[in-house]
Structure formats: C-alpha cells, structure tokens
Amino acid sequence: MKLPSMVMPFAAAALALAAASAPSLADEAPADSHDIVVEGTRQQVRNEIAHLLDDQGEQLARFENGFCPKVIGFDAEWTPKLENLIREDAAAAGIEPDPVPCRPTAVLIFTEAPQELVTGLRTRMPGLFEGLQTAQTSAMVAEARPFYGWRAVDLRDRDGRELQSASSIGSSTWNNSPTHAKIVRNAPNSRLQSAVRYEIVNSYLVADITKTPGMTLGQIADFAALEFLLDLERDAPMQARQDSMLRLFDVADPTTLPPRMSDFERNLLGGLYSQRENNVRANQQRGRIARYIAQADTPAEPKPGR
C-alpha cells in the first residue's frame, strides 16, 4: 500500500502544537573523533549491526531517493546550518539529498514537550504512523522519552516500483475485497536476491529542546542523520556503544560524547548506502556492511618508494 504524503501537514501541525525555545549551543568542535572503529571479529560486528538495525521482512530498509531534511522549532539563525550538516552526512553516506527547495521527507522537530506532541500527532494525524502496528505506537507514546523517532517504510519491487494491490486486480469480487496484499510480478527465482525491497520514504524525529544546551550543531546533525537514514531498532541507543551519537539525548552531559559521529557509525551508514542493490537478504546486507567497516578500518599499505 502506498504511504500517504503527510510531511507538509506534519510540519504545520508540529508548528501549531510545539512550544519550542531556542537552544544554547556550545562552540563547534573539530570533526576528528580518534575512536577505535572495529573491536573484535567481523562476526561480532555483524551481531552488533543486528542489534541496531531493524530488518523489515528479513531486509534492511534505506532511503533510495528523495531525501530532504527539514528542521522545525529550532533557532532561526542555526536552522539552515543544521539542515546543511544533515545533508552533508547523507551525501557522505552515499545518498544525494534533493536540491532545495524540496518536499521534506526527513522532519526533525524540537519541542519542550515531545511526548505530548507525539501523542497529539497520533490522534490528529494517524497517517504519519502508517506501517506501524497499533501496539508499537501505543508503546512508543506511553513512554516518556527525550526523543521519539520512527520511519515510514514502503514495500517496493526489486527495481523500486510501487507494488499493485491485489484488491485492484481482477473481478469485482477482488475489487471489493479489503485485502492489502501486494502483487509481485517477475519475481526472480533466487536464494541470494529478494523479489522486493524495503524503502524508507519518510522519517520523523521529535526531540526535547531543553536537552540541547551543551550540544554542538555537529552532534545534533549526526544524531539526526543516523535516526533518519537508518531503520533503527527502538532500543538501538541502549544497544549502541558508550560513545555512540545515538546516545546524545540520553546522556547527562553531551560533552562526554565525541564532537561528531564515530568512524564506526559513519562506516555503518556508508556500508548500507554503498551497496548498489538493496534487494538482497538482511544477512547479506549485514555481511556487506561488516566487510565495508573492516576494510575502512584497514590501513592502506604504503606504496614502495622509487
């Protein structure tokens, strides 16, 4: 089922519901992180990836195109800079953002009351939560958290074409059927490739602006990029490494985290988005990401002197 285009109404509703204030930002720090990228074996890295990323139907979802970040409720002077840093993170990962102006598909909204805002959006605009089970959204809004992130993931065929609903095919009996089953045509007979792929079409992030004092623009941008571009498990911040930027809104002191995302996280993004095709199984995707991380962590051999 095609997911509805709800981003612009979301922005309007968010502005109406949010009581946002401007954050106090620390001075920008340099981007060098000096962290250890790979610890342990490649299999350990694959296991780590499995705990961080949700596999929609045995496949990892990602943006294929149409990435356009929008920040709402932030200081007007810093908002364009923050959006540009998120764009730079996406481009570094291998996905080219849409040129501005563009229809927002990755919306970050700051508010002093994130739980109340998400609860209100769920009531007034339930289409924003399309694809999430009722139990999932209920559990999400019931828990008081400093941020809420979720993604609308659509099922496409292996080439990215929208799937036709079974209810639109055949006789009037089918046409009157309430089924949402999808028809996959020309499905390959392969154990290596899937007949479908999962695409992130919209990402949403609601964050507590009162937690931002002490954070740098780079930290906020990296946190948002990871939340936008990766289909993360709900408990990913708790499963992440101690120095992970995913923990930004959970730590008491943001200065205890690196000034930018770690090499591991940057290579996690690169490993997912560097794969030319996204119609393979999740275990293959995780293997390719782990291989990408390992290769990025291997120093290049010096060239022999003349």
C-alpha positions as CSV (number, residue, x, y, z in Angstrom):
1,M,0.0,0.0,0.0
2,K,1.4,3.4,-1.0
3,L,2.1,5.5,2.0
4,P,0.4,8.9,2.1
5,S,2.4,12.1,1.6
6,M,1.9,13.6,5.1
7,V,5.1,15.6,5.6
8,M,3.9,19.1,4.9
9,P,0.7,18.7,7.1
10,F,3.0,17.3,9.7
11,A,5.1,20.4,9.7
12,A,2.1,22.6,10.0
13,A,0.7,20.5,12.9
14,A,4.0,20.4,14.6
15,L,4.4,24.2,14.5
16,A,0.9,24.5,15.9
17,L,1.4,22.0,18.7
18,A,5.1,22.6,19.7
19,A,6.1,25.2,22.3
20,A,9.7,25.4,21.2
21,S,12.5,27.6,22.6
22,A,16.0,28.4,21.2
23,P,18.8,26.1,22.4
24,S,22.1,27.2,23.8
25,L,24.8,25.7,21.7
26,A,28.4,25.1,22.6
27,D,31.1,26.2,20.2
28,E,31.6,23.9,17.3
29,A,34.3,21.3,17.9
30,P,36.6,19.7,15.3
31,A,35.4,16.7,13.5
32,D,38.2,14.3,14.4
33,S,36.9,11.5,16.6
34,H,40.1,9.4,17.2
35,D,38.0,6.3,18.1
36,I,38.5,2.6,17.6
37,V,36.4,1.6,14.6
38,V,36.3,-2.2,14.8
39,E,36.6,-4.2,18.0
40,G,36.6,-7.9,17.8
41,T,35.8,-10.1,14.8
42,R,33.7,-9.4,11.8
43,Q,31.0,-11.7,13.2
44,Q,30.9,-9.6,16.3
45,V,30.4,-6.5,14.2
46,R,27.6,-8.3,12.3
47,N,25.9,-9.1,15.6
48,E,26.2,-5.5,16.7
49,I,24.6,-4.4,13.5
50,A,21.8,-6.9,14.0
51,H,21.0,-5.3,17.4
52,L,21.0,-1.8,16.0
53,L,19.1,-2.1,12.7
54,D,15.5,-3.4,12.2
55,D,15.2,-6.0,9.4
56,Q,11.8,-5.3,7.7
57,G,10.8,-8.7,6.5
58,E,14.4,-10.0,6.6
59,Q,15.7,-7.0,4.8
60,L,17.3,-3.7,5.9
61,A,15.4,-0.6,4.7
62,R,17.0,2.5,3.4
63,F,16.3,5.7,1.5
64,E,16.7,5.2,-2.2
65,N,16.0,8.7,-3.2
66,G,14.0,11.8,-2.2
67,F,16.0,12.6,0.9
68,C,15.1,16.2,2.1
69,P,15.7,17.1,5.7
70,K,13.6,19.8,7.5
71,V,14.2,21.2,11.0
72,I,11.3,22.8,12.9
73,G,11.2,24.6,16.2
74,F,14.9,25.4,16.3
75,D,16.7,28.8,16.5
76,A,16.1,30.5,13.1
77,E,19.7,31.5,12.7
78,W,21.0,28.0,13.2
79,T,18.3,26.0,11.4
80,P,19.8,26.3,7.9
81,K,23.2,25.4,9.2
82,L,21.8,22.3,10.9
83,E,19.9,21.2,7.8
84,N,23.0,21.6,5.7
85,L,25.1,19.5,8.1
86,I,22.5,16.7,7.9
87,R,22.7,17.0,4.1
88,E,26.4,16.6,4.3
89,D,26.1,13.5,6.4
90,A,23.7,12.0,3.8
91,A,26.0,12.8,0.9
92,A,29.0,11.3,2.8
93,A,27.0,8.1,3.2
94,G,26.3,7.9,-0.5
95,I,22.7,9.3,-0.9
96,E,22.5,12.6,-2.6
97,P,19.9,14.9,-1.0
98,D,17.3,16.6,-3.2
99,P,18.2,20.1,-4.2
100,V,16.4,22.8,-2.2
101,P,13.7,23.8,-2.2
102,C,12.2,20.3,-1.9
103,R,9.4,18.3,-0.3
104,P,10.6,17.4,3.2
105,T,10.9,13.7,3.8
106,A,13.0,13.7,7.0
107,V,11.5,16.0,9.6
108,L,13.2,16.9,12.9
109,I,11.0,18.9,15.3
110,F,12.1,20.4,18.6
111,T,9.7,21.0,21.4
112,E,9.6,21.3,25.2
113,A,7.0,18.5,25.4
114,P,7.9,15.7,23.0
115,Q,5.6,13.1,24.5
116,E,2.6,15.4,24.3
117,L,3.4,16.4,20.8
118,V,3.7,12.8,19.5
119,T,0.5,11.9,21.3
120,G,-1.3,14.8,19.7
121,L,0.0,13.9,16.3
122,R,-1.0,10.3,16.7
123,T,-4.6,11.5,17.4
124,R,-4.8,14.2,14.9
125,M,-2.7,12.8,12.1
126,P,-2.6,9.0,12.4
127,G,-1.4,8.7,8.8
128,L,2.0,9.8,10.0
129,F,2.3,6.4,11.7
130,E,1.3,4.3,8.7
131,G,3.0,1.0,8.7
132,L,3.5,0.8,12.5
133,Q,1.3,-1.6,14.4
134,T,-1.1,-0.1,16.9
135,A,0.8,-1.8,19.8
136,Q,4.1,-0.3,18.6
137,T,2.8,3.3,18.5
138,S,0.9,2.8,21.8
139,A,4.1,1.6,23.5
140,M,6.1,4.4,22.0
141,V,3.8,7.3,23.1
142,A,3.2,5.7,26.5
143,E,6.9,6.0,27.5
144,A,8.3,9.4,28.5
145,R,11.4,9.9,26.4
146,P,13.7,12.8,25.4
147,F,13.1,12.0,21.8
148,Y,10.9,9.9,19.5
149,G,11.9,8.6,16.2
150,W,10.1,6.5,13.6
151,R,10.1,5.8,9.9
152,A,7.5,5.1,7.2
153,V,8.8,2.1,5.3
154,D,7.2,1.1,2.0
155,L,7.4,-2.3,0.2
156,R,8.5,-2.0,-3.5
157,D,9.5,-4.4,-6.1
158,R,13.2,-5.2,-6.6
159,D,13.6,-2.3,-9.0
160,G,11.8,0.2,-6.8
161,R,8.5,0.2,-8.5
162,E,5.4,0.5,-6.3
163,L,3.5,-2.8,-5.9
164,Q,0.0,-3.2,-7.2
165,S,-2.7,-4.1,-4.6
166,A,-4.4,-7.4,-5.1
167,S,-7.7,-5.7,-4.5
168,S,-7.3,-3.7,-7.7
169,I,-6.8,-6.7,-9.9
170,G,-9.4,-9.0,-11.5
171,S,-13.1,-9.2,-10.8
172,S,-15.5,-7.0,-8.8
173,T,-15.1,-9.6,-6.0
174,W,-11.4,-8.7,-5.8
175,N,-12.2,-5.0,-6.2
176,N,-14.5,-5.2,-3.1
177,S,-12.0,-7.1,-1.1
178,P,-10.5,-5.3,1.9
179,T,-7.2,-7.1,1.5
180,H,-3.9,-5.1,1.3
181,A,-1.9,-7.9,-0.3
182,K,0.6,-6.8,-2.8
183,I,1.3,-8.5,-6.2
184,V,5.0,-9.0,-7.1
185,R,5.5,-9.6,-10.8
186,N,8.6,-11.1,-12.5
187,A,9.9,-12.3,-9.2
188,P,13.4,-13.8,-9.5
189,N,13.9,-17.4,-8.5
190,S,17.0,-16.8,-6.4
191,R,18.1,-17.6,-2.8
192,L,20.5,-14.6,-3.0
193,Q,18.1,-11.9,-4.1
194,S,14.7,-10.9,-2.9
195,A,11.8,-10.1,-5.2
196,V,11.1,-6.9,-3.2
197,R,13.0,-4.2,-1.3
198,Y,12.0,-2.0,1.6
199,E,12.4,1.7,1.2
200,I,12.3,4.5,3.8
201,V,10.0,7.1,2.3
202,N,9.6,9.4,5.4
203,S,11.5,9.7,8.7
204,Y,10.2,11.6,11.7
205,L,12.1,12.7,14.8
206,V,10.7,14.7,17.7
207,A,13.2,15.8,20.3
208,D,13.3,17.7,23.6
209,I,14.8,21.1,23.1
210,T,15.5,21.5,26.8
211,K,18.2,18.8,26.4
212,T,20.1,20.6,23.7
213,P,22.2,23.1,25.9
214,G,25.8,21.9,25.6
215,M,25.3,20.1,22.4
216,T,27.1,21.2,19.2
217,L,25.4,21.6,15.9
218,G,27.6,18.7,14.6
219,Q,26.4,16.4,17.3
220,I,22.7,17.2,16.7
221,A,23.2,16.8,12.9
222,D,24.9,13.5,13.2
223,F,22.3,12.2,15.7
224,A,19.5,13.2,13.3
225,A,21.3,11.7,10.2
226,L,21.6,8.3,12.0
227,E,17.9,8.4,13.0
228,F,16.8,9.5,9.6
229,L,18.9,7.2,7.4
230,L,18.9,4.0,9.4
231,D,15.8,2.0,10.2
232,L,16.8,1.6,13.8
233,E,15.5,-0.8,16.4
234,R,13.6,1.0,19.1
235,D,16.2,0.2,21.8
236,A,19.2,1.0,19.5
237,P,20.5,3.8,21.7
238,M,20.7,1.4,24.6
239,Q,22.4,-1.2,22.5
240,A,24.9,1.2,20.9
241,R,28.4,1.7,22.1
242,Q,29.0,4.0,25.0
243,D,30.4,6.8,22.8
244,S,27.7,6.4,20.2
245,M,26.0,9.6,18.9
246,L,22.7,7.7,19.2
247,R,23.0,8.3,23.0
248,L,23.1,12.1,22.6
249,F,19.7,12.7,24.2
250,D,20.2,10.1,26.8
251,V,23.5,11.2,28.4
252,A,23.5,13.8,31.2
253,D,26.4,15.7,29.7
254,P,26.7,15.9,25.9
255,T,30.4,16.9,26.2
256,T,31.2,13.3,27.3
257,L,30.4,12.2,23.7
258,P,32.7,12.9,20.7
259,P,32.1,16.1,18.8
260,R,31.0,14.1,15.7
261,M,29.7,10.6,15.0
262,S,32.3,7.9,15.3
263,D,34.1,6.3,12.4
264,F,32.1,3.1,13.1
265,E,28.8,5.0,12.7
266,R,30.0,6.8,9.6
267,N,31.1,3.5,8.1
268,L,27.8,1.9,9.2
269,L,26.0,4.4,7.0
270,G,28.5,4.0,4.2
271,G,28.3,0.3,4.3
272,L,24.5,0.3,3.9
273,Y,24.3,3.0,1.3
274,S,27.3,2.0,-0.8
275,Q,25.5,-1.3,-1.8
276,R,24.4,-0.8,-5.4
277,E,21.4,-3.0,-5.0
278,N,19.1,-3.2,-1.9
279,N,17.1,-6.3,-2.9
280,V,19.2,-8.8,-1.0
281,R,18.5,-10.5,2.3
282,A,19.3,-8.9,5.6
283,N,22.1,-11.3,6.5
284,Q,23.8,-10.5,3.2
285,Q,23.4,-6.8,3.8
286,R,24.8,-7.1,7.3
287,G,27.8,-9.1,6.0
288,R,28.5,-6.4,3.4
289,I,28.3,-3.7,6.0
290,A,30.7,-5.5,8.3
291,R,33.1,-6.1,5.4
292,Y,32.9,-2.4,4.5
293,I,33.6,-1.4,8.1
294,A,36.5,-3.8,8.3
295,Q,38.0,-2.6,5.0
296,A,37.6,1.1,6.1
297,D,39.5,0.2,9.3
298,T,42.4,-1.4,7.5
299,P,45.3,1.0,6.9
300,A,46.3,1.3,3.3
301,E,49.7,-0.4,2.5
302,P,52.4,2.1,1.8
303,K,53.5,2.4,-1.8
304,P,57.0,1.3,-2.5
305,G,59.5,4.1,-2.9
306,R,61.1,4.7,-6.3
